Amino acid sequence: MMTSRLRTLETSRRQLRDALVTKEKECIRLHARLDVAERSVATSSHKEIVEEIEAVRDENERLRAQVFEMETFLSDYGLVWVGN
């Protein structure tokens, strides 16, 4: 009777240990996926911000060139842009 109980407890312990190992592996796998996802989001966000900054700089450079051309055009006729 005691050996039967002990055998049952040992079997239960093995099953619980196997379940724990399985859950721990799953937890490690999910943490790895989370790390990859977080890095991806951080990189994407950073990349999008950099692209937006570059777009604004390009537009700024284009507009400066346009203003320079307009001022040059005006100066060809002896005119000066005075603003508002």
Summary of the structure (lengths in Angstrom):
residues: 84
radius of gyration: 34.7
end to end distance: 101.6
largest distance: 113.9
contacts: 156
relative contact order: 0.04
helix: 89%
strand: 0%
